[in-house]
Amino acid sequence: MGYLSRVPRAESWLRYIVYHPRQIIVLVFLVTLIFALQIPGLRLQTSIYDLIIEDLPETAQYSAFKEEFGCEEIILVVVKSKGIFQAETFQKIDQLAKKLSKIEGVRRVVSLPSIKKAMEISEKWTLSDFERAISPVDLLQRNFISQDKNTTVISLILSDVEEKDRVIDTVEELIGQYKEELTLYQIGMPIVSRALADFTRQDFIRLPAITFALIAIILFVFLGNLRGVLIPAGSVIIALVWTFGLMAWSGTPLSMLTMIVPIFLIAVGTAYCMYIFPEYLAALKELDTPQEASLQCFLRLGFPTSLAVITTTIGLGSLLINKINAIRQFAVFSCFGILSMLIIILTFLPAVMALLPFPKNKAERGVRKKAFFSRVLSGIIRINIQHQRIALTLIAIVALLGIIGMSRIRVETNPVDFFKKDTYVAQNFNDIYQDMSGSFPISVALDSHSSDYFEDPAHLKKIAQLQRFLGSLEGVDKTISFVDYLKLVNYATNRYKKELYALPEEPFEVRMLVNSYKTMLGEDLLKTFMNLDFSKVNIMLRTHISSSKDFLETQRRIEAYLEKNFPRPFSFQVTGI
């Protein structure tokens, strides 16, 4: 009879359910209605930033870095045209850059027109004058202008805002005003994160419906009746309503990982219902009333089904120790959904089954035998019984292949590889570093622990030497530091003599140039690359490194170089989102 038949309370509870089914069904629907009323408040918030682990030392270091040097996240607006230095094109770029600078959440905008304005110290330049003046400036090459002078970039340095969607939408709206005359797109980590969210939302709407449809077709093919489809589907839908209702009630948004919950519940919840359904169909053949059949079915299978649900919940619950908040949320709501399925299976299902009349045709009770399916199962059973050596050998081979496959597993996060090659975000990510520098920044912060250390030209030359090494690393397209901007200021204040695009020779010259730096480029840009007492420098690497594996290898090589060439008392940090 099963375990539950030996537990008087469980049996009396089941008897109450099957002989008062309408009360139970109404109660379940009232609870479902309460949860359903919360669902309109459910928010969708998916982002690569959901994977950040808040209590890691690296996260704390990155936050401290942002406090000191500002947020290093950027959006690059790529502009392509036949001749960036043509007057009409240059004017449109200037107009767009000024509009972009007014967006809330954008801390600073740097563009060729703004650079031209900063460099025009004593007289107005023609575009030809400006083009000639910047030709020796390495800082601008592949940073703001391509080698063929047909591509430029408007760089948007963002404030540290959590909601970047509004910035991205506004940028897209503004560049849309110029797309008839220019080829434009925006790229950067915030764009990749946003695209990931958009595709995830599409999948959230599409995949559960497809999953439901496929499962319904399979159930109908093998069970041959509508009740075999509608009862599991209805049970799963109720569990989904409860789960999403709780998410809305608790203010938890649907994230990149919690969006997996509906697919998980549909698959696992349907399987649990299938544990029950064959036993129920068998009981229909043996007993005279639906109530007796439902009671007998759940007395036999209530305990093993409960045990299966509980063990699944324990497995999911183990994810609660994970440090990533999005994974913990997935664990919490998956566990709640699975336990909801258990409640529904032990209350709603027996009530519905007790209420449904017998099938009109007695022969329809049970699963329709499908010749093909039966032959397949019979063949598998025959191999297991009559050819045990062959079966065990095949199992051993499959297990060995699995072990070999496990050894080849790579732990990696690559947000660009989440997308198909023909998606706009993958195409734009790969397009930009063909002519310009990549859109993923990495920062190297070097601390001398000595005030005014980087006012010494000899020490600045060591930074220039470090940049040459950094620029040689695979995936690094450009390095930018205080040294590059100081050379530009020196070049500008000496009336653009090519030989003076260089670092000054004396400390007092550095101090003089810093004042000019603040006047020409702004104190905000100085603070991005140098702290207030000139003891700590920040070098930004513009890269097309999107793989965590490649980043870790790059980080290892940088740290090895720094440990060798900048020993104690120096300290350093290689960081980025």
C-alpha positions as CSV (number, residue, x, y, z in Angstrom):
1,M,0.0,0.0,0.0
2,G,2.9,2.4,0.5
3,Y,4.3,4.4,3.4
4,L,1.5,7.0,3.7
5,S,-1.0,4.2,4.2
6,R,0.8,3.4,7.5
7,V,0.6,7.0,8.7
8,P,-3.0,7.6,10.1
9,R,-2.8,11.4,9.9
10,A,-1.6,11.3,6.3
11,E,-4.3,8.8,5.3
12,S,-7.0,10.8,7.0
13,W,-5.8,14.0,5.4
14,L,-5.8,12.4,1.9
15,R,-9.3,11.0,2.6
16,Y,-10.5,14.5,3.4
17,I,-9.0,15.9,0.2
18,V,-10.5,13.2,-2.1
19,Y,-13.9,13.4,-0.5
20,H,-14.0,17.2,-0.3
21,P,-12.2,18.1,-3.6
22,R,-14.1,21.3,-4.4
23,Q,-13.1,22.9,-1.1
24,I,-9.4,22.0,-1.8
25,I,-9.5,23.3,-5.4
26,V,-11.2,26.6,-4.3
27,L,-8.5,27.0,-1.6
28,V,-5.7,26.4,-4.0
29,F,-7.2,28.9,-6.5
30,L,-7.6,31.5,-3.8
31,V,-3.9,31.2,-2.8
32,T,-3.0,31.3,-6.5
33,L,-5.1,34.5,-7.0
34,I,-3.3,36.2,-4.1
35,F,0.1,35.4,-5.7
36,A,-1.2,36.3,-9.2
37,L,-2.2,39.8,-8.0
38,Q,1.5,40.5,-7.2
39,I,2.9,39.5,-10.6
40,P,2.2,42.9,-12.3
41,G,4.8,44.3,-10.0
42,L,7.5,41.9,-11.1
43,R,10.5,43.6,-12.6
44,L,13.0,42.3,-15.2
45,Q,16.5,43.3,-14.4
46,T,19.1,41.3,-16.2
47,S,22.8,42.3,-16.5
48,I,26.3,40.9,-16.5
49,Y,26.7,43.0,-13.4
50,D,24.4,40.5,-11.6
51,L,27.5,38.1,-11.5
52,I,29.5,40.5,-9.3
53,I,30.4,39.0,-5.9
54,E,30.1,41.8,-3.3
55,D,32.2,40.4,-0.5
56,L,35.3,39.5,-2.5
57,P,38.6,41.4,-1.8
58,E,38.8,42.1,-5.5
59,T,35.4,43.8,-5.5
60,A,36.4,45.9,-2.5
61,Q,39.6,46.9,-4.3
62,Y,37.7,47.8,-7.4
63,S,35.3,50.0,-5.4
64,A,38.3,51.7,-3.8
65,F,39.9,52.2,-7.2
66,K,36.7,53.9,-8.5
67,E,36.6,56.1,-5.4
68,E,40.1,57.3,-6.2
69,F,40.2,57.5,-10.0
70,G,36.5,57.5,-10.9
71,C,34.4,54.9,-12.8
72,E,36.4,53.6,-15.7
73,E,33.4,52.2,-17.6
74,I,33.0,53.7,-21.1
75,I,30.6,53.7,-24.0
76,L,32.3,54.3,-27.3
77,V,30.3,55.9,-30.1
78,V,32.0,54.8,-33.3
79,V,31.6,57.2,-36.3
80,K,32.5,56.1,-39.8
81,S,32.6,58.4,-42.8
82,K,34.6,59.1,-45.9
83,G,36.9,61.7,-44.4
84,I,36.5,62.6,-40.8
85,F,38.2,65.9,-41.3
86,Q,35.7,67.1,-43.9
87,A,34.1,70.3,-42.5
88,E,30.5,69.0,-42.7
89,T,31.3,65.7,-41.1
90,F,33.5,67.2,-38.4
91,Q,30.7,69.7,-37.5
92,K,28.1,66.8,-37.2
93,I,30.5,64.9,-34.9
94,D,30.9,68.1,-32.8
95,Q,27.1,68.5,-32.6
96,L,26.6,64.9,-31.6
97,A,29.4,65.1,-28.9
98,K,27.8,68.2,-27.3
99,K,24.4,66.5,-27.1
100,L,26.0,63.3,-25.7
101,S,27.7,65.4,-23.0
102,K,24.3,66.5,-21.6
103,I,23.1,63.0,-20.9
104,E,22.6,62.4,-17.2
105,G,25.0,59.6,-16.1
106,V,27.8,60.7,-18.5
107,R,30.7,62.2,-16.5
108,R,32.8,63.3,-19.5
109,V,32.8,63.2,-23.3
110,V,36.0,63.2,-25.2
111,S,36.0,63.7,-29.0
112,L,38.1,65.0,-31.8
113,P,36.3,68.4,-31.8
114,S,36.7,68.8,-28.0
115,I,40.4,67.9,-28.4
116,K,40.7,70.5,-31.2
117,K,39.1,73.1,-29.0
118,A,41.5,72.3,-26.1
119,M,44.5,72.5,-28.4
120,E,43.6,75.9,-29.9
121,I,45.5,78.0,-27.4
122,S,46.3,81.2,-29.3
123,E,44.5,81.0,-32.6
124,K,41.7,79.3,-34.4
125,W,42.8,76.3,-36.6
126,T,41.4,75.1,-39.9
127,L,40.8,71.4,-40.0
128,S,43.9,70.9,-42.1
129,D,45.9,72.7,-39.4
130,F,44.4,70.4,-36.7
131,E,45.0,67.3,-38.8
132,R,48.6,68.3,-39.3
133,A,49.1,69.1,-35.6
134,I,47.8,65.8,-34.3
135,S,49.7,63.6,-36.8
136,P,52.6,62.9,-34.4
137,V,50.4,62.5,-31.3
138,D,50.5,58.8,-30.6
139,L,47.8,59.3,-27.8
140,L,45.2,60.0,-30.5
141,Q,46.1,57.3,-33.0
142,R,43.7,54.3,-32.9
143,N,42.2,56.0,-29.8
144,F,40.3,58.9,-31.5
145,I,41.2,58.6,-35.1
146,S,41.9,55.6,-37.4
147,Q,45.0,55.3,-39.6
148,D,42.9,55.9,-42.8
149,K,41.1,58.9,-41.1
150,N,37.7,57.4,-41.9
151,T,36.8,56.4,-38.4
152,T,36.7,58.2,-35.1
153,V,35.3,57.6,-31.6
154,I,33.4,59.7,-29.2
155,S,34.3,58.4,-25.8
156,L,31.7,58.6,-23.0
157,I,33.1,58.1,-19.5
158,L,30.2,57.1,-17.3
159,S,29.4,58.1,-13.8
160,D,29.1,55.1,-11.5
161,V,25.4,54.6,-12.1
162,E,23.6,51.3,-11.5
163,E,20.9,51.9,-14.1
164,K,22.8,52.3,-17.4
165,D,19.9,51.5,-19.7
166,R,18.7,55.1,-19.7
167,V,22.1,56.3,-20.8
168,I,22.2,53.6,-23.6
169,D,18.7,54.4,-24.8
170,T,19.4,58.2,-24.9
171,V,22.7,57.6,-26.8
172,E,20.9,55.3,-29.3
173,E,18.2,58.0,-29.8
174,L,20.8,60.7,-30.5
175,I,22.9,58.7,-32.9
176,G,19.7,57.8,-34.7
177,Q,19.4,61.4,-35.7
178,Y,22.7,61.2,-37.7
179,K,22.5,57.7,-39.2
180,E,21.4,59.1,-42.6
181,E,24.7,61.0,-43.1
182,L,27.1,58.8,-40.9
183,T,27.6,55.2,-40.0
184,L,27.4,55.0,-36.2
185,Y,27.1,52.5,-33.4
186,Q,27.8,52.3,-29.7
187,I,29.8,49.6,-28.0
188,G,31.3,48.8,-24.6
189,M,30.7,46.6,-21.6
190,P,27.4,48.4,-20.7
191,I,26.2,47.7,-24.3
192,V,27.2,44.0,-24.1
193,S,25.4,43.7,-20.8
194,R,22.3,45.5,-22.1
195,A,22.2,43.2,-25.2
196,L,22.5,40.2,-23.0
197,A,19.5,41.4,-21.0
198,D,17.5,42.0,-24.2
199,F,18.1,38.5,-25.6
200,T,17.4,37.0,-22.2
201,R,14.0,38.8,-22.1
202,Q,13.2,37.4,-25.5
203,D,14.1,33.9,-24.4
204,F,12.0,34.3,-21.2
205,I,8.9,35.0,-23.3
206,R,9.6,32.4,-26.0
207,L,11.3,29.4,-24.3
208,P,8.6,28.5,-21.7
209,A,5.9,28.5,-24.3
210,I,8.0,26.3,-26.6
211,T,8.9,24.0,-23.7
212,F,5.2,23.7,-22.7
213,A,4.2,23.0,-26.3
214,L,6.8,20.2,-26.7
215,I,6.0,18.6,-23.4
216,A,2.2,18.7,-24.2
217,I,2.8,17.0,-27.5
218,I,5.0,14.3,-26.0
219,L,2.4,13.7,-23.2
220,F,-0.4,13.4,-25.6
221,V,1.5,11.1,-27.9
222,F,2.3,8.6,-25.1
223,L,-0.7,9.0,-22.8
224,G,-3.3,9.5,-25.6
225,N,-5.8,11.7,-23.6
226,L,-6.2,15.3,-22.7
227,R,-6.3,14.8,-18.9
228,G,-2.7,13.5,-19.2
229,V,-1.8,16.8,-20.7
230,L,-4.0,19.3,-18.8
231,I,-3.4,18.0,-15.2
232,P,0.4,18.3,-15.3
233,A,0.3,21.6,-17.2
234,G,-2.2,23.1,-14.8
235,S,-0.2,22.0,-11.8
236,V,3.0,23.5,-13.2
237,I,1.3,26.8,-14.1
238,I,0.0,27.1,-10.5
239,A,3.5,26.5,-9.1
240,L,4.9,29.2,-11.5
241,V,2.3,31.7,-10.4
242,W,3.2,31.1,-6.8
243,T,6.9,31.4,-7.5
244,F,6.7,34.6,-9.6
245,G,4.2,36.1,-7.1
246,L,6.7,35.6,-4.3
247,M,9.4,37.2,-6.4
248,A,7.3,40.2,-7.0
249,W,6.1,40.3,-3.3
250,S,9.7,40.2,-2.1
251,G,10.8,42.9,-4.6
252,T,13.3,40.5,-6.3
253,P,13.6,41.2,-10.0
254,L,13.9,38.6,-12.7
255,S,17.7,38.4,-13.4
256,M,19.8,36.6,-15.9
257,L,19.8,33.4,-13.7
258,T,16.3,33.6,-12.1
259,M,14.8,33.6,-15.6
260,I,15.9,29.9,-15.8
261,V,13.4,29.1,-13.0
262,P,10.3,28.7,-15.3
263,I,12.0,26.3,-17.7
264,F,13.4,24.3,-14.7
265,L,10.0,24.1,-13.0
266,I,8.2,23.1,-16.2
267,A,10.6,20.2,-16.8
268,V,11.0,19.0,-13.3
269,G,7.4,19.7,-12.2
270,T,6.0,17.7,-15.2
271,A,8.3,14.8,-14.3
272,Y,7.0,14.7,-10.8
273,C,3.4,14.7,-12.1
274,M,4.4,11.8,-14.3
275,Y,5.4,9.8,-11.2
276,I,1.8,10.0,-10.1
277,F,-0.1,9.6,-13.4
278,P,0.7,6.0,-14.4
279,E,-0.2,4.8,-10.9
280,Y,-3.5,6.8,-11.0
281,L,-4.3,5.3,-14.4
282,A,-3.6,1.8,-13.0
283,A,-5.8,2.5,-10.0
284,L,-8.7,3.5,-12.3
285,K,-8.7,-0.1,-13.7
286,E,-8.9,-1.7,-10.3
287,L,-11.3,0.5,-8.3
288,D,-14.9,1.6,-8.8
289,T,-14.9,5.3,-8.0
290,P,-12.5,8.2,-8.9
291,Q,-12.2,9.0,-5.2
292,E,-11.0,5.5,-4.3
293,A,-8.6,5.5,-7.3
294,S,-7.1,8.9,-6.3
295,L,-6.8,7.9,-2.6
296,Q,-5.1,4.6,-3.5
297,C,-2.7,6.3,-5.9
298,F,-1.5,8.9,-3.4
299,L,-1.3,6.5,-0.5
300,R,1.2,4.5,-2.6
301,L,3.2,7.3,-4.2
302,G,2.8,10.3,-1.8
303,F,5.9,9.4,0.2
304,P,8.4,8.5,-2.6
305,T,7.3,11.6,-4.6
306,S,7.8,13.7,-1.4
307,L,11.2,12.2,-1.0
308,A,12.2,12.9,-4.6
309,V,11.1,16.6,-4.2
310,I,12.9,17.0,-0.9
311,T,16.2,15.6,-2.2
312,T,15.9,17.9,-5.3
313,T,15.3,20.8,-2.9
314,I,18.4,19.9,-0.8
315,G,20.5,19.8,-4.0
316,L,19.3,23.2,-5.1
317,G,19.6,24.5,-1.6
318,S,23.4,23.8,-1.7
319,L,23.6,26.8,-4.1
320,L,22.7,29.1,-1.2
321,I,26.3,29.0,0.0
322,N,27.4,30.5,-3.4
323,K,28.8,34.0,-3.1
324,I,27.0,35.3,-6.2
325,N,23.7,36.9,-5.2
326,A,22.0,36.0,-8.5
327,I,22.8,32.3,-8.0
328,R,21.5,32.5,-4.4
329,Q,18.2,34.0,-5.7
330,F,18.0,31.2,-8.3
331,A,18.4,28.7,-5.5
332,V,15.8,30.3,-3.2
333,F,13.0,30.6,-5.8
334,S,13.8,27.2,-7.4
335,C,13.5,25.6,-4.0
336,F,10.2,27.5,-3.4
337,G,8.9,26.4,-6.8
338,I,9.8,22.8,-6.2
339,L,8.2,22.8,-2.7
340,S,5.1,24.5,-4.2
341,M,4.9,21.6,-6.7
342,L,5.0,19.2,-3.8
343,I,2.1,21.0,-2.1
344,I,0.1,21.0,-5.3
345,I,0.8,17.3,-6.0
346,L,-0.4,16.3,-2.5
347,T,-3.5,18.6,-2.4
348,F,-4.6,19.9,-5.8
349,L,-3.8,16.7,-7.8
350,P,-5.7,14.2,-5.6
351,A,-8.6,16.6,-5.5
352,V,-8.8,17.0,-9.3
353,M,-8.3,13.3,-9.9
354,A,-11.1,12.5,-7.4
355,L,-13.4,14.9,-9.1
356,L,-12.8,13.8,-12.7
357,P,-15.2,11.1,-13.9
358,F,-14.0,7.8,-15.4
359,P,-13.2,7.8,-19.1
360,K,-16.2,6.9,-21.1
361,N,-14.4,4.0,-22.7
362,K,-13.1,1.6,-20.1
363,A,-10.3,0.6,-22.6
364,E,-9.0,4.2,-22.5
365,R,-8.0,3.8,-18.9
366,G,-4.2,3.7,-18.8
367,V,-1.5,4.5,-21.2
368,R,-2.0,3.6,-24.8
369,K,0.5,1.1,-25.9
370,K,2.6,2.4,-28.8
371,A,4.2,-0.4,-30.8
372,F,7.3,1.5,-31.6
373,F,7.9,2.6,-28.0
374,S,7.2,-0.8,-26.7
375,R,9.7,-2.4,-29.1
376,V,12.4,0.0,-28.0
377,L,11.8,-0.7,-24.3
378,S,11.7,-4.4,-24.9
379,G,14.9,-4.3,-26.8
380,I,16.7,-2.4,-24.0
381,I,15.3,-4.8,-21.4
382,R,16.4,-7.8,-23.4
383,I,20.0,-6.4,-23.8
384,N,20.1,-5.8,-20.0
385,I,19.0,-9.3,-19.1
386,Q,20.4,-11.5,-21.9
387,H,23.6,-9.5,-22.8
388,Q,24.9,-8.2,-19.5
389,R,28.5,-8.1,-20.5
390,I,27.7,-6.0,-23.6
391,A,25.5,-3.7,-21.5
392,L,28.1,-3.2,-18.8
393,T,30.9,-2.7,-21.4
394,L,28.8,0.0,-23.1
395,I,28.1,1.7,-19.8
396,A,31.8,1.6,-18.9
397,I,32.8,3.2,-22.3
398,V,30.2,6.0,-21.9
399,A,31.4,6.6,-18.3
400,L,35.1,6.7,-19.5
401,L,34.2,9.2,-22.3
402,G,32.4,11.2,-19.6
403,I,35.5,11.3,-17.4
404,I,37.6,12.3,-20.3
405,G,35.1,15.0,-21.2
406,M,35.1,16.3,-17.6
407,S,38.9,16.8,-17.7
408,R,38.4,19.1,-20.7
409,I,35.9,21.4,-18.9
410,R,37.0,25.1,-18.8
411,V,35.8,27.5,-16.2
412,E,35.3,30.8,-18.0
413,T,33.1,33.8,-18.5
414,N,33.1,35.4,-21.9
415,P,30.1,37.8,-22.3
416,V,30.8,38.3,-26.0
417,D,30.7,34.6,-26.7
418,F,27.2,34.5,-25.2
419,F,26.0,35.9,-28.5
420,K,25.9,34.3,-32.0
421,K,28.4,35.7,-34.4
422,D,25.8,37.4,-36.5
423,T,24.3,39.5,-33.7
424,Y,24.9,43.2,-33.8
425,V,26.8,43.3,-30.5
426,A,29.3,40.6,-31.5
427,Q,29.8,42.2,-34.9
428,N,30.3,45.7,-33.4
429,F,32.7,44.3,-30.7
430,N,34.8,42.7,-33.4
431,D,34.6,45.6,-35.8
432,I,35.9,48.4,-33.5
433,Y,39.4,47.0,-32.9
434,Q,40.0,46.5,-36.6
435,D,40.6,50.2,-37.0
436,M,40.5,51.6,-33.5
437,S,41.1,50.2,-30.0
438,G,38.9,47.7,-28.2
439,S,36.0,48.7,-26.0
440,F,36.8,46.7,-22.8
441,P,39.0,48.7,-20.4
442,I,41.5,47.3,-17.9
443,S,43.2,49.5,-15.3
444,V,46.7,49.2,-13.8
445,A,47.1,51.3,-10.7
446,L,50.7,51.7,-9.5
447,D,51.3,53.2,-6.0
448,S,54.8,54.5,-5.1
449,H,53.7,55.4,-1.5
450,S,55.8,58.6,-1.8
451,S,54.3,62.0,-2.3
452,D,55.3,63.9,-5.5
453,Y,57.1,60.7,-6.8
454,F,55.5,61.1,-10.3
455,E,56.6,64.7,-10.6
456,D,60.1,63.4,-11.4
457,P,60.6,63.0,-15.2
458,A,62.8,60.0,-14.6
459,H,60.0,58.2,-12.8
460,L,57.5,59.2,-15.5
461,K,59.9,57.6,-18.1
462,K,59.5,54.3,-16.2
463,I,55.8,54.6,-16.6
464,A,56.3,55.1,-20.4
465,Q,58.5,52.0,-20.4
466,L,55.8,50.1,-18.5
467,Q,53.2,51.2,-21.1
468,R,55.4,49.9,-23.9
469,F,55.3,46.5,-22.2
470,L,51.6,46.6,-21.6
471,G,51.0,47.6,-25.3
472,S,52.8,44.5,-26.4
473,L,50.4,42.1,-24.7
474,E,48.0,40.2,-26.8
475,G,44.5,41.7,-26.8
476,V,45.7,45.1,-25.6
477,D,45.1,47.7,-28.4
478,K,46.1,51.0,-26.6
479,T,47.5,52.2,-23.3
480,I,46.7,55.6,-21.9
481,S,48.2,57.4,-18.9
482,F,49.1,60.7,-17.4
483,V,52.4,60.5,-19.3
484,D,50.5,60.6,-22.7
485,Y,48.5,63.6,-21.8
486,L,51.5,65.4,-20.3
487,K,53.4,64.9,-23.6
488,L,50.4,66.3,-25.4
489,V,50.3,69.4,-23.1
490,N,54.1,69.9,-23.6
491,Y,53.6,69.6,-27.3
492,A,50.7,72.2,-27.2
493,T,52.4,74.7,-25.0
494,N,55.5,74.7,-27.2
495,R,53.6,75.6,-30.3
496,Y,53.4,72.1,-31.6
497,K,57.0,71.5,-32.4
498,K,57.2,67.8,-33.3
499,E,60.4,67.2,-31.3
500,L,58.6,68.5,-28.1
501,Y,55.9,65.8,-28.2
502,A,57.9,64.3,-25.3
503,L,58.3,64.3,-21.5
504,P,60.0,67.3,-19.9
505,E,63.5,66.9,-18.5
506,E,63.2,68.7,-15.1
507,P,60.7,68.3,-12.2
508,F,59.8,72.1,-12.2
509,E,58.8,71.7,-15.9
510,V,56.4,68.9,-14.9
511,R,54.8,71.1,-12.2
512,M,54.4,73.9,-14.8
513,L,52.9,71.5,-17.3
514,V,50.4,70.2,-14.7
515,N,48.9,73.7,-14.4
516,S,48.6,73.9,-18.2
517,Y,47.1,70.3,-18.1
518,K,44.4,71.5,-15.7
519,T,43.6,74.5,-17.9
520,M,43.6,72.7,-21.2
521,L,42.1,69.3,-20.4
522,G,40.4,69.9,-17.0
523,E,41.2,68.7,-13.5
524,D,38.7,65.9,-13.9
525,L,40.9,64.3,-16.6
526,L,44.0,64.7,-14.4
527,K,42.3,62.9,-11.5
528,T,41.4,60.0,-13.8
529,F,45.1,59.2,-14.3
530,M,46.9,60.6,-11.2
531,N,46.0,61.0,-7.6
532,L,46.2,64.4,-5.8
533,D,49.7,64.0,-4.2
534,F,51.3,62.5,-7.3
535,S,52.1,59.2,-5.6
536,K,49.8,56.9,-7.5
537,V,49.2,56.6,-11.3
538,N,46.5,54.9,-13.2
539,I,47.2,53.4,-16.7
540,M,44.1,52.5,-18.7
541,L,44.3,49.6,-21.2
542,R,41.9,49.7,-24.1
543,T,41.5,46.0,-25.0
544,H,39.4,43.5,-26.9
545,I,39.8,40.9,-24.2
546,S,36.4,39.5,-23.3
547,S,37.4,36.1,-21.9
548,S,38.0,35.8,-18.2
549,K,40.7,33.2,-19.0
550,D,42.5,35.6,-21.3
551,F,42.1,38.4,-18.7
552,L,43.6,36.3,-15.9
553,E,46.6,35.4,-18.2
554,T,47.0,39.1,-19.0
555,Q,46.8,40.0,-15.3
556,R,49.4,37.3,-14.4
557,R,51.9,38.7,-17.0
558,I,51.4,42.3,-15.9
559,E,51.8,41.4,-12.2
560,A,55.0,39.4,-12.9
561,Y,56.4,42.4,-14.8
562,L,55.5,44.8,-12.0
563,E,56.9,42.5,-9.3
564,K,60.2,42.4,-11.1
565,N,60.5,46.1,-12.2
566,F,58.6,47.8,-9.3
567,P,59.6,46.0,-6.1
568,R,58.6,47.2,-2.6
569,P,57.7,49.8,-1.4
570,F,55.7,49.9,-4.7
571,S,52.2,48.2,-4.7
572,F,50.0,47.7,-7.6
573,Q,46.5,46.6,-8.7
574,V,45.2,45.2,-12.0
575,T,41.5,45.7,-12.0
576,G,38.3,46.3,-14.1
577,I,34.7,45.3,-14.2
